[in-house]
Amino acid sequence: MTKVLRCRDVGVDCDFEAKGETAEEIMNQAAKHAKEAHGMDEIPAEVVAQCQKAIRDL
C-alpha cells in the first residue's frame, strides 16, 4: 500500500508530499526535500519522530 507524508502534516507551510511503499523510502525523500527546500542540513530527532508519526496510508 502506498504511504504519504506531507510537510503540512508536521506544521510546515509547504505543499511537498513524499510518497512510497515504505516509511524508509518516504523518510529519504523527506530528508532530501528538507535539505533542498528548507535548508535543513541536519534534521533534529524530534522532527524525525514527528515525521514518522505523520506517515499515512493512501
C-alpha distance matrix in Angstrom:
0.0 3.8 6.4 10.1 13.6 16.6 20.2 21.3 19.3 21.6 24.7 25.2 26.5 24.3 21.8 19.7 15.9 13.9 10.4 8.5 6.1 8.6 11.2 13.9 12.9 12.8 16.0 17.7 17.2 18.4 21.4 22.4 22.3 24.2 26.9 27.3 27.1 28.3 30.6 29.1 30.2 29.2 26.6 28.0 26.3 26.1 24.2 21.7 21.3 21.1 18.3 16.3 16.8 15.8 12.2 10.1 6.8 7.3
3.8 0.0 3.8 6.9 10.5 13.4 16.9 18.3 16.7 19.0 22.0 22.1 23.2 20.8 18.2 16.0 12.2 10.3 6.7 5.5 4.8 7.7 9.8 12.4 10.7 10.0 13.5 15.1 14.0 15.3 18.4 19.2 18.8 20.9 23.6 23.8 23.5 24.8 27.2 26.0 27.3 26.5 24.0 25.7 24.5 24.3 22.0 19.7 19.8 19.2 16.1 14.7 15.6 13.9 10.3 8.7 6.0 5.7
6.4 3.8 0.0 3.8 7.1 10.3 13.8 15.2 13.3 15.3 18.5 18.8 20.3 18.2 16.1 13.8 10.1 8.2 5.6 5.4 5.8 6.9 7.4 10.6 9.5 7.8 10.9 13.1 12.2 12.6 15.9 17.2 16.6 18.2 21.1 21.7 21.2 22.1 24.6 23.1 24.6 23.6 20.8 22.3 21.1 20.7 18.3 16.2 16.2 15.4 12.4 11.2 11.9 10.2 6.5 5.4 4.3 5.5
10.1 6.9 3.8 0.0 3.8 6.6 10.1 11.6 10.1 12.3 15.2 15.2 16.5 14.4 12.4 10.2 6.6 5.5 4.5 6.6 8.7 9.3 8.6 11.4 10.1 7.1 9.9 12.3 10.6 10.3 13.9 15.2 13.9 15.3 18.6 19.0 18.0 18.8 21.6 20.4 22.3 21.6 18.8 20.4 19.7 19.0 16.2 14.7 15.1 13.7 10.4 10.4 11.2 8.5 5.6 5.4 6.3 6.5
13.6 10.5 7.1 3.8 0.0 3.8 6.8 8.6 7.2 8.8 11.7 11.7 13.5 11.7 10.6 8.4 5.6 5.2 6.6 9.1 11.4 11.0 9.0 11.4 10.7 7.0 8.4 11.2 9.6 7.9 11.5 13.2 11.6 12.3 15.8 16.6 15.4 15.7 18.5 17.1 19.4 18.5 15.5 17.1 16.7 15.8 12.7 11.7 12.4 10.6 7.2 8.3 9.3 6.2 4.7 6.6 9.0 9.8
16.6 13.4 10.3 6.6 3.8 0.0 3.8 5.3 5.3 7.3 9.3 8.8 10.0 8.1 7.1 5.8 4.4 6.5 8.8 12.0 14.8 14.7 12.7 14.7 13.7 10.0 11.0 13.3 11.0 8.8 12.3 13.6 11.0 11.6 15.2 15.6 13.5 13.8 17.1 16.3 19.1 18.7 15.8 17.4 17.7 16.4 13.0 13.1 14.0 11.4 8.6 10.9 11.4 7.8 7.9 9.2 11.7 11.7
20.2 16.9 13.8 10.1 6.8 3.8 0.0 3.8 5.4 5.6 6.7 5.3 7.0 5.7 6.5 5.7 6.6 8.6 11.8 14.9 17.8 17.2 14.7 16.2 15.4 11.7 11.6 13.7 11.5 8.5 11.2 12.6 9.6 9.2 12.9 13.4 11.0 10.6 14.0 13.4 16.5 16.3 13.6 15.2 16.1 14.7 11.1 12.0 13.5 10.7 8.5 11.7 12.3 9.2 10.4 12.4 15.3 15.4
21.3 18.3 15.2 11.6 8.6 5.3 3.8 0.0 3.8 5.3 5.0 4.9 5.8 6.0 6.9 7.9 8.8 11.4 14.1 17.3 20.0 19.6 17.2 19.1 18.6 14.8 14.9 17.3 15.1 12.2 14.9 16.4 13.3 12.7 16.3 16.7 13.8 13.1 16.7 16.3 19.7 19.4 16.4 17.4 18.3 16.1 12.9 14.4 15.1 11.7 10.4 13.5 13.1 9.7 11.5 12.8 15.7 15.6
19.3 16.7 13.3 10.1 7.2 5.3 5.4 3.8 0.0 3.8 5.6 7.4 9.3 9.6 10.0 10.2 9.7 11.4 13.5 16.2 18.3 17.6 15.0 17.4 17.4 13.6 13.7 16.8 15.2 12.3 15.0 17.2 14.6 13.9 17.7 18.7 16.3 15.4 18.6 17.5 20.6 19.6 16.2 16.7 16.7 14.4 11.6 12.7 12.6 9.1 8.1 10.7 9.6 6.2 8.6 9.9 13.2 13.9
21.6 19.0 15.3 12.3 8.8 7.3 5.6 5.3 3.8 0.0 3.8 5.9 9.1 9.9 11.5 11.3 11.4 12.6 15.2 17.7 19.8 18.4 15.3 17.1 17.6 14.0 13.0 16.0 15.0 11.5 13.4 16.0 13.7 12.0 15.7 17.2 15.0 13.3 16.3 14.7 17.8 16.5 13.1 13.2 13.5 11.0 8.2 10.0 10.2 6.6 6.4 9.8 9.2 6.9 9.9 12.2 15.8 16.9
24.7 22.0 18.5 15.2 11.7 9.3 6.7 5.0 5.6 3.8 0.0 3.8 6.6 8.8 11.1 12.0 13.1 15.0 17.9 20.7 23.1 22.0 19.0 20.6 20.9 17.2 16.3 18.9 17.5 13.9 15.7 17.8 15.0 13.1 16.6 17.8 15.0 13.0 16.1 15.2 18.7 17.8 14.8 14.8 15.8 13.1 10.5 13.0 13.4 9.8 10.1 13.6 12.8 10.4 13.4 15.3 18.8 19.4
25.2 22.1 18.8 15.2 11.7 8.8 5.3 4.9 7.4 5.9 3.8 0.0 3.8 5.6 8.7 9.5 11.6 13.8 17.1 20.1 22.9 22.0 19.2 20.4 20.1 16.5 15.7 17.6 15.7 12.3 13.9 15.4 12.3 10.5 13.8 14.5 11.4 9.7 13.1 12.8 16.5 16.4 13.8 14.7 16.4 14.4 11.2 13.6 14.9 11.8 11.1 14.8 14.9 12.3 14.5 16.6 19.8 20.1
26.5 23.2 20.3 16.5 13.5 10.0 7.0 5.8 9.3 9.1 6.6 3.8 0.0 3.8 7.0 9.2 11.9 14.9 18.1 21.5 24.5 24.2 21.8 23.0 22.2 18.6 18.3 19.9 17.4 14.5 16.4 17.1 13.5 12.5 15.5 15.2 11.7 10.7 14.4 15.0 18.8 19.2 17.1 18.3 20.2 18.2 14.9 17.2 18.6 15.4 14.4 18.0 18.0 15.0 16.9 18.4 21.3 20.9
24.3 20.8 18.2 14.4 11.7 8.1 5.7 6.0 9.6 9.9 8.8 5.6 3.8 0.0 3.8 5.7 8.9 11.9 15.1 18.6 22.0 21.9 19.9 20.9 19.6 16.1 16.2 17.4 14.5 12.0 14.3 14.4 10.7 10.6 13.6 12.8 9.3 9.5 13.4 14.3 17.7 18.6 16.6 18.5 20.3 18.9 15.3 16.8 18.7 15.8 14.0 17.3 17.9 14.7 15.8 17.2 19.7 19.0
21.8 18.2 16.1 12.4 10.6 7.1 6.5 6.9 10.0 11.5 11.1 8.7 7.0 3.8 0.0 3.8 6.5 10.1 12.8 16.5 19.9 20.5 19.0 20.3 18.5 15.1 16.1 17.2 13.9 12.2 15.1 14.9 11.3 12.3 15.3 14.1 11.1 12.3 16.0 16.8 20.0 20.8 18.8 20.9 22.4 21.1 17.4 18.3 20.0 17.2 14.8 17.6 18.2 14.7 15.0 15.8 17.7 16.4
19.7 16.0 13.8 10.2 8.4 5.8 5.7 7.9 10.2 11.3 12.0 9.5 9.2 5.7 3.8 0.0 3.8 6.7 9.9 13.4 17.0 17.3 15.9 16.9 14.9 11.7 12.7 13.5 10.1 8.7 11.8 11.4 8.1 9.8 12.8 11.7 9.4 11.0 14.4 14.9 17.6 18.4 16.5 19.0 20.3 19.5 15.8 16.0 18.0 15.8 12.8 15.4 16.7 13.4 13.1 14.4 16.2 15.2
15.9 12.2 10.1 6.6 5.6 4.4 6.6 8.8 9.7 11.4 13.1 11.6 11.9 8.9 6.5 3.8 0.0 3.8 6.4 10.0 13.4 14.1 13.0 14.4 12.4 9.1 11.0 12.2 9.0 8.2 11.9 12.0 9.5 11.4 14.6 14.0 12.4 13.9 17.0 16.8 19.2 19.5 17.2 19.6 20.1 19.5 15.9 15.4 17.0 15.0 11.7 13.5 14.7 11.5 10.3 11.2 12.6 11.7
13.9 10.3 8.2 5.5 5.2 6.5 8.6 11.4 11.4 12.6 15.0 13.8 14.9 11.9 10.1 6.7 3.8 0.0 3.8 6.8 10.3 10.7 9.8 10.9 8.6 5.5 7.9 8.9 6.0 6.2 9.9 10.2 8.8 11.1 13.9 13.8 13.2 14.7 17.2 16.5 18.2 18.2 16.1 18.6 18.7 18.7 15.3 13.9 15.7 14.5 10.8 11.8 13.8 11.3 9.1 10.6 11.7 11.4
10.4 6.7 5.6 4.5 6.6 8.8 11.8 14.1 13.5 15.2 17.9 17.1 18.1 15.1 12.8 9.9 6.4 3.8 0.0 3.8 7.2 8.7 9.1 10.6 8.0 5.9 9.5 10.4 8.2 9.4 12.9 13.1 12.3 14.7 17.3 17.2 16.9 18.5 20.9 20.0 21.5 21.3 19.1 21.4 21.1 21.1 18.1 16.2 17.4 16.5 12.8 12.9 14.6 12.3 9.2 9.6 9.5 8.9
8.5 5.5 5.4 6.6 9.1 12.0 14.9 17.3 16.2 17.7 20.7 20.1 21.5 18.6 16.5 13.4 10.0 6.8 3.8 0.0 3.8 5.6 7.4 8.6 5.9 5.6 9.4 10.0 9.0 10.9 13.7 14.2 14.3 16.7 18.9 19.1 19.4 20.9 22.9 21.7 22.6 22.1 20.0 22.3 21.5 21.9 19.3 16.8 17.8 17.6 14.0 13.1 15.2 13.7 10.1 10.5 9.6 9.9
6.1 4.8 5.8 8.7 11.4 14.8 17.8 20.0 18.3 19.8 23.1 22.9 24.5 22.0 19.9 17.0 13.4 10.3 7.2 3.8 0.0 3.8 7.1 8.6 7.0 7.8 11.1 12.0 11.9 13.8 16.3 17.1 17.7 19.7 21.9 22.5 22.9 24.1 26.0 24.4 25.1 24.2 22.0 23.9 22.6 23.1 20.9 18.0 18.5 18.8 15.5 13.7 15.6 14.7 10.9 10.8 9.2 10.1
8.6 7.7 6.9 9.3 11.0 14.7 17.2 19.6 17.6 18.4 22.0 22.0 24.2 21.9 20.5 17.3 14.1 10.7 8.7 5.6 3.8 0.0 3.8 5.3 5.3 6.5 8.7 10.1 11.1 12.5 14.4 15.9 16.9 18.3 20.4 21.6 22.3 23.0 24.6 22.5 23.0 21.7 19.4 21.0 19.3 20.1 18.3 15.1 15.5 16.3 13.3 11.0 13.2 13.2 9.6 10.6 10.0 12.1
11.2 9.8 7.4 8.6 9.0 12.7 14.7 17.2 15.0 15.3 19.0 19.2 21.8 19.9 19.0 15.9 13.0 9.8 9.1 7.4 7.1 3.8 0.0 3.8 5.5 5.1 6.0 8.6 9.9 10.2 12.0 14.3 15.1 15.9 18.2 19.9 20.3 20.5 22.1 19.7 20.4 18.7 16.1 17.5 15.7 16.3 14.6 11.4 11.7 12.7 9.7 7.3 10.0 10.3 7.2 9.3 10.2 12.7
13.9 12.4 10.6 11.4 11.4 14.7 16.2 19.1 17.4 17.1 20.6 20.4 23.0 20.9 20.3 16.9 14.4 10.9 10.6 8.6 8.6 5.3 3.8 0.0 3.8 5.4 5.1 6.2 8.7 9.7 10.4 12.4 14.2 15.0 16.7 18.5 19.6 19.9 20.9 18.4 18.4 16.9 14.9 16.6 15.1 16.5 14.9 11.4 12.6 14.2 11.2 9.2 12.6 13.1 10.5 13.0 13.9 16.0
12.9 10.7 9.5 10.1 10.7 13.7 15.4 18.6 17.4 17.6 20.9 20.1 22.2 19.6 18.5 14.9 12.4 8.6 8.0 5.9 7.0 5.3 5.5 3.8 0.0 3.8 5.5 5.3 6.5 8.7 10.1 11.0 12.6 14.3 15.9 16.9 18.1 19.1 20.3 18.5 18.6 17.8 16.1 18.5 17.6 18.9 16.6 13.5 15.1 16.0 12.6 11.4 14.6 14.2 11.1 13.2 13.5 14.8
12.8 10.0 7.8 7.1 7.0 10.0 11.7 14.8 13.6 14.0 17.2 16.5 18.6 16.1 15.1 11.7 9.1 5.5 5.9 5.6 7.8 6.5 5.1 5.4 3.8 0.0 3.8 5.4 5.2 6.1 8.6 10.0 10.5 12.0 14.3 15.4 15.8 16.6 18.3 16.6 17.5 16.7 14.5 16.7 16.1 16.7 14.1 11.4 13.1 13.2 9.5 9.0 12.0 10.9 8.2 10.5 11.6 12.8
16.0 13.5 10.9 9.9 8.4 11.0 11.6 14.9 13.7 13.0 16.3 15.7 18.3 16.2 16.1 12.7 11.0 7.9 9.5 9.4 11.1 8.7 6.0 5.1 5.5 3.8 0.0 3.8 5.4 4.9 6.0 8.6 9.6 10.1 12.2 14.1 14.8 15.0 16.2 13.9 14.5 13.2 11.0 13.2 12.5 13.6 11.1 8.2 10.4 11.2 7.8 7.6 11.1 10.8 9.1 12.3 14.2 15.9
17.7 15.1 13.1 12.3 11.2 13.3 13.7 17.3 16.8 16.0 18.9 17.6 19.9 17.4 17.2 13.5 12.2 8.9 10.4 10.0 12.0 10.1 8.6 6.2 5.3 5.4 3.8 0.0 3.8 5.4 5.2 6.3 8.6 9.9 10.9 12.5 14.1 14.8 15.4 13.5 13.4 12.8 11.6 14.5 14.4 16.2 13.6 10.9 13.6 14.6 11.3 11.3 15.0 14.5 12.6 15.6 17.0 18.2
17.2 14.0 12.2 10.6 9.6 11.0 11.5 15.1 15.2 15.0 17.5 15.7 17.4 14.5 13.9 10.1 9.0 6.0 8.2 9.0 11.9 11.1 9.9 8.7 6.5 5.2 5.4 3.8 0.0 3.8 5.5 5.2 6.2 8.6 10.1 10.7 11.7 13.1 14.4 13.3 14.0 14.1 12.9 16.0 16.5 17.6 14.4 12.4 15.2 15.2 11.6 12.4 15.6 14.2 12.3 14.9 16.1 16.7
18.4 15.3 12.6 10.3 7.9 8.8 8.5 12.2 12.3 11.5 13.9 12.3 14.5 12.0 12.2 8.7 8.2 6.2 9.4 10.9 13.8 12.5 10.2 9.7 8.7 6.1 4.9 5.4 3.8 0.0 3.8 5.4 5.0 5.9 8.6 9.8 10.1 10.6 12.3 10.8 12.2 12.0 10.1 13.0 13.7 14.4 11.0 9.5 12.4 12.0 8.6 10.3 13.2 11.7 10.8 13.8 15.9 16.7
21.4 18.4 15.9 13.9 11.5 12.3 11.2 14.9 15.0 13.4 15.7 13.9 16.4 14.3 15.1 11.8 11.9 9.9 12.9 13.7 16.3 14.4 12.0 10.4 10.1 8.6 6.0 5.2 5.5 3.8 0.0 3.8 5.4 5.0 6.3 8.7 10.0 9.9 10.4 8.4 8.9 8.7 7.5 10.9 12.0 13.6 10.5 9.0 12.5 12.9 10.1 11.7 15.0 14.2 13.7 17.0 19.2 20.3
22.4 19.2 17.2 15.2 13.2 13.6 12.6 16.4 17.2 16.0 17.8 15.4 17.1 14.4 14.9 11.4 12.0 10.2 13.1 14.2 17.1 15.9 14.3 12.4 11.0 10.0 8.6 6.3 5.2 5.4 3.8 0.0 3.8 5.5 5.3 6.2 8.4 9.7 9.9 9.1 9.3 10.5 10.4 14.1 15.6 17.2 14.0 12.7 16.3 16.4 13.4 15.0 18.3 17.1 16.2 19.1 20.9 21.4
22.3 18.8 16.6 13.9 11.6 11.0 9.6 13.3 14.6 13.7 15.0 12.3 13.5 10.7 11.3 8.1 9.5 8.8 12.3 14.3 17.7 16.9 15.1 14.2 12.6 10.5 9.6 8.6 6.2 5.0 5.4 3.8 0.0 3.8 5.4 5.1 5.5 7.3 8.9 8.9 10.5 11.8 11.1 14.6 16.4 17.1 13.6 13.1 16.4 15.6 12.6 15.0 17.7 15.8 15.3 18.0 20.0 20.1
24.2 20.9 18.2 15.3 12.3 11.6 9.2 12.7 13.9 12.0 13.1 10.5 12.5 10.6 12.3 9.8 11.4 11.1 14.7 16.7 19.7 18.3 15.9 15.0 14.3 12.0 10.1 9.9 8.6 5.9 5.0 5.5 3.8 0.0 3.8 5.7 5.6 5.0 6.4 5.5 7.9 8.9 7.9 11.3 13.5 14.2 10.7 10.9 14.4 13.6 11.3 14.1 16.6 15.2 15.5 18.6 21.2 21.7
26.9 23.6 21.1 18.6 15.8 15.2 12.9 16.3 17.7 15.7 16.6 13.8 15.5 13.6 15.3 12.8 14.6 13.9 17.3 18.9 21.9 20.4 18.2 16.7 15.9 14.3 12.2 10.9 10.1 8.6 6.3 5.3 5.4 3.8 0.0 3.8 5.9 5.7 4.7 4.4 5.4 7.8 8.5 12.2 14.9 16.2 13.1 13.2 16.9 16.7 14.5 17.0 19.9 18.7 18.8 22.0 24.4 25.0
27.3 23.8 21.7 19.0 16.6 15.6 13.4 16.7 18.7 17.2 17.8 14.5 15.2 12.8 14.1 11.7 14.0 13.8 17.2 19.1 22.5 21.6 19.9 18.5 16.9 15.4 14.1 12.5 10.7 9.8 8.7 6.2 5.1 5.7 3.8 0.0 3.8 6.0 5.8 7.6 8.7 11.5 12.3 15.8 18.5 19.5 16.2 16.3 19.9 19.3 16.8 19.4 22.1 20.4 20.3 23.1 25.1 25.1
27.1 23.5 21.2 18.0 15.4 13.5 11.0 13.8 16.3 15.0 15.0 11.4 11.7 9.3 11.1 9.4 12.4 13.2 16.9 19.4 22.9 22.3 20.3 19.6 18.1 15.8 14.8 14.1 11.7 10.1 10.0 8.4 5.5 5.6 5.9 3.8 0.0 3.8 5.9 8.2 10.6 13.0 12.9 16.1 18.8 19.1 15.5 16.3 19.6 18.2 16.0 19.0 21.2 19.1 19.3 21.9 24.2 23.9
28.3 24.8 22.1 18.8 15.7 13.8 10.6 13.1 15.4 13.3 13.0 9.7 10.7 9.5 12.3 11.0 13.9 14.7 18.5 20.9 24.1 23.0 20.5 19.9 19.1 16.6 15.0 14.8 13.1 10.6 9.9 9.7 7.3 5.0 5.7 6.0 3.8 0.0 3.8 5.6 8.9 10.8 10.5 13.3 16.3 16.4 13.0 14.4 17.6 16.3 14.7 18.0 20.0 18.2 19.1 22.0 24.7 24.9
30.6 27.2 24.6 21.6 18.5 17.1 14.0 16.7 18.6 16.3 16.1 13.1 14.4 13.4 16.0 14.4 17.0 17.2 20.9 22.9 26.0 24.6 22.1 20.9 20.3 18.3 16.2 15.4 14.4 12.3 10.4 9.9 8.9 6.4 4.7 5.8 5.9 3.8 0.0 3.8 6.1 8.9 10.0 12.8 16.2 17.0 14.1 15.3 18.8 18.1 16.7 19.7 22.0 20.8 21.6 24.7 27.4 27.9
29.1 26.0 23.1 20.4 17.1 16.3 13.4 16.3 17.5 14.7 15.2 12.8 15.0 14.3 16.8 14.9 16.8 16.5 20.0 21.7 24.4 22.5 19.7 18.4 18.5 16.6 13.9 13.5 13.3 10.8 8.4 9.1 8.9 5.5 4.4 7.6 8.2 5.6 3.8 0.0 3.8 5.4 6.2 9.1 12.5 13.6 10.9 12.0 15.5 15.3 14.1 16.9 19.4 18.6 19.6 23.0 25.8 26.8
30.2 27.3 24.6 22.3 19.4 19.1 16.5 19.7 20.6 17.8 18.7 16.5 18.8 17.7 20.0 17.6 19.2 18.2 21.5 22.6 25.1 23.0 20.4 18.4 18.6 17.5 14.5 13.4 14.0 12.2 8.9 9.3 10.5 7.9 5.4 8.7 10.6 8.9 6.1 3.8 0.0 3.8 6.7 9.8 12.9 14.9 12.8 13.1 16.8 17.3 16.1 18.3 21.2 20.9 21.5 25.0 27.7 28.8
29.2 26.5 23.6 21.6 18.5 18.7 16.3 19.4 19.6 16.5 17.8 16.4 19.2 18.6 20.8 18.4 19.5 18.2 21.3 22.1 24.2 21.7 18.7 16.9 17.8 16.7 13.2 12.8 14.1 12.0 8.7 10.5 11.8 8.9 7.8 11.5 13.0 10.8 8.9 5.4 3.8 0.0 3.8 6.4 9.3 11.6 10.2 10.3 13.7 14.8 14.1 16.0 18.8 19.1 19.8 23.6 26.4 28.0
26.6 24.0 20.8 18.8 15.5 15.8 13.6 16.4 16.2 13.1 14.8 13.8 17.1 16.6 18.8 16.5 17.2 16.1 19.1 20.0 22.0 19.4 16.1 14.9 16.1 14.5 11.0 11.6 12.9 10.1 7.5 10.4 11.1 7.9 8.5 12.3 12.9 10.5 10.0 6.2 6.7 3.8 0.0 3.8 6.5 8.3 6.5 6.7 10.1 11.0 10.5 12.5 15.1 15.5 16.5 20.2 23.3 25.0
28.0 25.7 22.3 20.4 17.1 17.4 15.2 17.4 16.7 13.2 14.8 14.7 18.3 18.5 20.9 19.0 19.6 18.6 21.4 22.3 23.9 21.0 17.5 16.6 18.5 16.7 13.2 14.5 16.0 13.0 10.9 14.1 14.6 11.3 12.2 15.8 16.1 13.3 12.8 9.1 9.8 6.4 3.8 0.0 3.8 5.5 5.3 6.5 8.8 10.0 10.8 12.6 14.6 15.6 17.2 20.9 24.2 26.3
26.3 24.5 21.1 19.7 16.7 17.7 16.1 18.3 16.7 13.5 15.8 16.4 20.2 20.3 22.4 20.3 20.1 18.7 21.1 21.5 22.6 19.3 15.7 15.1 17.6 16.1 12.5 14.4 16.5 13.7 12.0 15.6 16.4 13.5 14.9 18.5 18.8 16.3 16.2 12.5 12.9 9.3 6.5 3.8 0.0 3.8 5.4 5.0 6.2 8.6 9.8 10.5 12.4 14.3 15.8 19.5 22.7 25.2
26.1 24.3 20.7 19.0 15.8 16.4 14.7 16.1 14.4 11.0 13.1 14.4 18.2 18.9 21.1 19.5 19.5 18.7 21.1 21.9 23.1 20.1 16.3 16.5 18.9 16.7 13.6 16.2 17.6 14.4 13.6 17.2 17.1 14.2 16.2 19.5 19.1 16.4 17.0 13.6 14.9 11.6 8.3 5.5 3.8 0.0 3.8 5.4 5.1 6.1 8.6 9.9 10.6 12.4 14.7 18.1 21.6 24.1
24.2 22.0 18.3 16.2 12.7 13.0 11.1 12.9 11.6 8.2 10.5 11.2 14.9 15.3 17.4 15.8 15.9 15.3 18.1 19.3 20.9 18.3 14.6 14.9 16.6 14.1 11.1 13.6 14.4 11.0 10.5 14.0 13.6 10.7 13.1 16.2 15.5 13.0 14.1 10.9 12.8 10.2 6.5 5.3 5.4 3.8 0.0 3.8 5.4 4.9 6.1 8.6 9.9 10.5 12.6 16.2 19.7 21.8
21.7 19.7 16.2 14.7 11.7 13.1 12.0 14.4 12.7 10.0 13.0 13.6 17.2 16.8 18.3 16.0 15.4 13.9 16.2 16.8 18.0 15.1 11.4 11.4 13.5 11.4 8.2 10.9 12.4 9.5 9.0 12.7 13.1 10.9 13.2 16.3 16.3 14.4 15.3 12.0 13.1 10.3 6.7 6.5 5.0 5.4 3.8 0.0 3.8 5.5 5.1 6.2 8.7 9.9 11.0 14.8 17.9 20.3
21.3 19.8 16.2 15.1 12.4 14.0 13.5 15.1 12.6 10.2 13.4 14.9 18.6 18.7 20.0 18.0 17.0 15.7 17.4 17.8 18.5 15.5 11.7 12.6 15.1 13.1 10.4 13.6 15.2 12.4 12.5 16.3 16.4 14.4 16.9 19.9 19.6 17.6 18.8 15.5 16.8 13.7 10.1 8.8 6.2 5.1 5.4 3.8 0.0 3.8 5.4 5.1 6.3 8.7 10.4 13.8 17.1 19.9
21.1 19.2 15.4 13.7 10.6 11.4 10.7 11.7 9.1 6.6 9.8 11.8 15.4 15.8 17.2 15.8 15.0 14.5 16.5 17.6 18.8 16.3 12.7 14.2 16.0 13.2 11.2 14.6 15.2 12.0 12.9 16.4 15.6 13.6 16.7 19.3 18.2 16.3 18.1 15.3 17.3 14.8 11.0 10.0 8.6 6.1 4.9 5.5 3.8 0.0 3.8 5.5 5.2 6.3 9.1 12.3 15.9 18.3
18.3 16.1 12.4 10.4 7.2 8.6 8.5 10.4 8.1 6.4 10.1 11.1 14.4 14.0 14.8 12.8 11.7 10.8 12.8 14.0 15.5 13.3 9.7 11.2 12.6 9.5 7.8 11.3 11.6 8.6 10.1 13.4 12.6 11.3 14.5 16.8 16.0 14.7 16.7 14.1 16.1 14.1 10.5 10.8 9.8 8.6 6.1 5.1 5.4 3.8 0.0 3.8 5.4 5.0 6.5 10.2 13.6 15.8
16.3 14.7 11.2 10.4 8.3 10.9 11.7 13.5 10.7 9.8 13.6 14.8 18.0 17.3 17.6 15.4 13.5 11.8 12.9 13.1 13.7 11.0 7.3 9.2 11.4 9.0 7.6 11.3 12.4 10.3 11.7 15.0 15.0 14.1 17.0 19.4 19.0 18.0 19.7 16.9 18.3 16.0 12.5 12.6 10.5 9.9 8.6 6.2 5.1 5.5 3.8 0.0 3.8 5.4 5.6 9.2 12.2 15.0
16.8 15.6 11.9 11.2 9.3 11.4 12.3 13.1 9.6 9.2 12.8 14.9 18.0 17.9 18.2 16.7 14.7 13.8 14.6 15.2 15.6 13.2 10.0 12.6 14.6 12.0 11.1 15.0 15.6 13.2 15.0 18.3 17.7 16.6 19.9 22.1 21.2 20.0 22.0 19.4 21.2 18.8 15.1 14.6 12.4 10.6 9.9 8.7 6.3 5.2 5.4 3.8 0.0 3.8 5.7 8.2 11.6 14.6
15.8 13.9 10.2 8.5 6.2 7.8 9.2 9.7 6.2 6.9 10.4 12.3 15.0 14.7 14.7 13.4 11.5 11.3 12.3 13.7 14.7 13.2 10.3 13.1 14.2 10.9 10.8 14.5 14.2 11.7 14.2 17.1 15.8 15.2 18.7 20.4 19.1 18.2 20.8 18.6 20.9 19.1 15.5 15.6 14.3 12.4 10.5 9.9 8.7 6.3 5.0 5.4 3.8 0.0 3.8 6.2 10.0 12.2
12.2 10.3 6.5 5.6 4.7 7.9 10.4 11.5 8.6 9.9 13.4 14.5 16.9 15.8 15.0 13.1 10.3 9.1 9.2 10.1 10.9 9.6 7.2 10.5 11.1 8.2 9.1 12.6 12.3 10.8 13.7 16.2 15.3 15.5 18.8 20.3 19.3 19.1 21.6 19.6 21.5 19.8 16.5 17.2 15.8 14.7 12.6 11.0 10.4 9.1 6.5 5.6 5.7 3.8 0.0 3.8 7.1 9.6
10.1 8.7 5.4 5.4 6.6 9.2 12.4 12.8 9.9 12.2 15.3 16.6 18.4 17.2 15.8 14.4 11.2 10.6 9.6 10.5 10.8 10.6 9.3 13.0 13.2 10.5 12.3 15.6 14.9 13.8 17.0 19.1 18.0 18.6 22.0 23.1 21.9 22.0 24.7 23.0 25.0 23.6 20.2 20.9 19.5 18.1 16.2 14.8 13.8 12.3 10.2 9.2 8.2 6.2 3.8 0.0 3.8 6.4
6.8 6.0 4.3 6.3 9.0 11.7 15.3 15.7 13.2 15.8 18.8 19.8 21.3 19.7 17.7 16.2 12.6 11.7 9.5 9.6 9.2 10.0 10.2 13.9 13.5 11.6 14.2 17.0 16.1 15.9 19.2 20.9 20.0 21.2 24.4 25.1 24.2 24.7 27.4 25.8 27.7 26.4 23.3 24.2 22.7 21.6 19.7 17.9 17.1 15.9 13.6 12.2 11.6 10.0 7.1 3.8 0.0 3.8
7.3 5.7 5.5 6.5 9.8 11.7 15.4 15.6 13.9 16.9 19.4 20.1 20.9 19.0 16.4 15.2 11.7 11.4 8.9 9.9 10.1 12.1 12.7 16.0 14.8 12.8 15.9 18.2 16.7 16.7 20.3 21.4 20.1 21.7 25.0 25.1 23.9 24.9 27.9 26.8 28.8 28.0 25.0 26.3 25.2 24.1 21.8 20.3 19.9 18.3 15.8 15.0 14.6 12.2 9.6 6.4 3.8 0.0
